[in-house]
Structure formats: C-alpha cells, structure tokens
C-alpha cells in the first residue's frame, strides 16, 4: 500500500511539473503573437 502511494505521488508530481511547463510555454507563445500583431498594426 505504501509503495502504491509513493508511486502515485511521483506520477502526480511529474504531471504537475509537465503541466506547468506547458502552460508557461503557451503563455510565452500568446505573448509573442500579441507583440507581432501589435507591431503589424503599428507598421513596424
């Protein structure tokens, strides 16, 4: 039972870290797209 709990905690921790990296990457992509759109509107 203890081994299953430890394994579950490790899997959950791994998914949490992977999820944070994915959300962070998506945020950077949106920020870049926003900057490019603003530059295109302003003629830069």
N, C-alpha and C positions, 0 to 999 in steps of 0.2 A: 504494500500500500504506500509506503514512504517513497519507494522508487518511482511509482506512477505519479505521485505528487511532485516530485522533483523534476521528472521528465516533462510534465505538464507546465510547470513554472518556466522551464527552459524554453519550451516551444512558444509559450505566450510572450516571454521576453523577446525572443527572436522576431516574432511577428510585430511586436510593438516597435522595435528599432527599425525594422524594414518599413513599416507604415510611416514613421516619422520622416525617414529619408525620402519616401515617395511624395509625401505632402510638401516637404521642403522643396523638392525638385519642381513640382507643379507650380508652386508659388513663384519660383525664380523664372519659370517659363512664362507665366502670366505677366510678370513684371517686365520682362524683356519685350513681349508682344505689345504691351501698353506703351512702352517707350518708343518702339518702332512706329506705332500708329500715330502717336503724338508728333514725332519727327516728320512723318509723311504729311500730316495735316499742316504743319508749320513750314513745309517746304525745305527741310534740311536734308 
